[in-house]
Amino acid sequence: MIKGTRDKVFAIINSRFDAINASFSDSLRGELAMAIDLAGLTGAIGIDTQRAYTERLNRIIERVHQQWMETNGRVA
């Protein structure tokens, strides 16, 4: 893959991480998950990078869920 294209793929994924960290939404989560999957399927990122991005996204989802639980009195 051309280095410039690969750099753009990383930029797109990282911009989605910035957006989801600023304001979580299910649509952003879906967009980010799809970007990670497509980058992996096309070979723009390796399996290790894809796994790392997916784990990072899962940690964000867990953090947001935990915050929601605490805000809504579901967890002490």
N, C-alpha and C positions, 0 to 999 in steps of 0.2 A: 504494500500500500504506500502511496506517496506520502512523504513526511508532512507536507502541508495539510493534506486531508486528515491524517491522523491527529495533527494538532488541533484542527477544527472540531473533530469528534470529542477530544478531551475538553475543549473549551465549551462545547454545548453541554456535556454532562456536568462539568463543574459549575456552569451558570445555573443549571437546574438545581444543583445542590445548594447554591447560594440562595436561590428563590425559595426553596422549600424550608431552609433554615430561617429565612426572614418571615415567612408566613405559610404554614403547612396547610395543604388542601389535598383532597383525594385526587383531584384532577392533576395537580403537580406530581403527586406520588406516582400516578399511572404513567404520566409523560416521562418521568425519570426512569421508571422501571423499563418502559419500552425502549428508551434511548440506550440503556445499559444492555438490554437483550439484543437489540439490533447491532450495536457496536461489536458485541461478542460474536454474533452470527456472521457478520461480514468480515471478521478478522481484523477490525480496526483496533481492538484491544484483545489481549490474551486472556486465557481462562483465569489466571491468577488475578489479573486486574479486574475482570468481570466479577469474580467472587468477592474481592475487596470492596468494590463499589456496592454490590448487593448487601454485604454485611453492614456497610456504612449506612445504607438506606434503612435496613432493618433496625439499626440502633436508633436512628432518628424516629422511626415509627414507634418503637418501644418507649422512647422518651416522651413523645407527644401523648401516647396512650396513658402513660403513668401520670403526666400532668393533668390530663382530663379526669382520671380517676380521683386524684387528690382534690381537684377543683370541685368535683361533684360529690364529694363526701363518700366515695367508695372505698377509700383506703385511709387508714389512720396515719 
